[in-house]
């Protein structure tokens, strides 16, 4: 379960980074993190397309990983808290 938690945290961090790199209508942080070099290397259209696809793939991966983690944790529906032992 620790492995799944680490994977979810990594995907969430990557998703945050990809969202910050996107170039919204108002400018964005794209140029701060080397976006201008990416535009020169891939071209503006390819760079934007790649970032948008990465956003959707990472969001879907995070959604699926959270559902899988929920099933792995399991648990019964009768309470889920700490059971107190009667003496």
C-alpha positions in Angstrom: 0.0 0.0 0.0 2.9 2.3 0.6 4.0 1.8 -3.0 0.6 2.8 -4.3 0.7 6.0 -2.1 4.1 6.9 -3.5 2.9 6.4 -7.0 -0.2 8.6 -6.4 2.0 11.3 -4.9 4.4 11.3 -7.9 1.5 11.4 -10.4 -0.1 14.3 -8.5 3.2 16.2 -8.4 3.7 15.7 -12.1 0.1 16.8 -12.8 0.7 20.0 -10.8 3.9 20.7 -12.8 2.3 20.0 -16.1 -0.6 22.3 -15.2 1.7 25.1 -14.2 3.7 24.8 -17.5 0.5 25.2 -19.6 0.2 28.5 -21.4 -3.2 30.0 -20.7 -4.6 32.9 -22.6 -3.1 35.4 -20.1 0.5 34.2 -20.4 1.2 31.6 -17.8 4.4 30.3 -16.2 5.4 28.5 -19.4 8.3 30.8 -20.2 9.6 30.8 -16.6 10.3 27.0 -16.7 11.9 26.9 -20.1 8.8 26.9 -22.2 10.3 29.1 -24.8 13.1 26.5 -25.4 10.5 23.8 -25.7 8.6 25.9 -28.3 11.9 26.3 -30.3 12.6 22.5 -30.0 9.2 21.1 -30.8 7.5 24.1 -32.3 4.7 26.0 -30.5 1.9 23.7 -31.7 3.6 20.4 -30.8 4.6 21.7 -27.4 1.1 22.8 -26.5 -0.3 19.6 -27.8 2.1 17.5 -25.8 1.4 19.4 -22.6 -2.3 19.1 -23.1 -2.1 15.4 -23.7 0.1 14.9 -20.7 -2.4 16.8 -18.5 -5.2 14.5 -19.6 -3.2 11.3 -19.2 -1.9 12.2 -15.8 -5.4 13.2 -14.6 -6.8 9.9 -15.8 -3.9 8.0 -14.2 -4.5 9.8 -10.9 -8.2 9.1 -11.0 -7.7 5.4 -11.7 -4.9 5.0 -9.1 -7.1 6.5 -6.4 -9.9 4.1 -7.3 -7.5 1.1 -7.2 -6.0 2.3 -3.9 -9.6 2.4 -2.4 -10.2 -1.2 -3.5 -6.8 -2.3 -2.1 -7.5 -0.8 1.3 -10.9 -2.5 1.4 -12.4 -2.5 4.8 -15.8 -3.6 6.0 -18.9 -1.5 6.1 -19.6 -2.0 9.8 -17.6 0.9 11.1 -14.0 1.1 10.1 -12.8 2.6 13.4 -10.6 1.2 16.1 -12.3 -1.6 17.9 -12.2 -1.4 21.7 -11.6 -4.7 23.5 -13.9 -5.3 26.4 -12.3 -6.5 29.6 
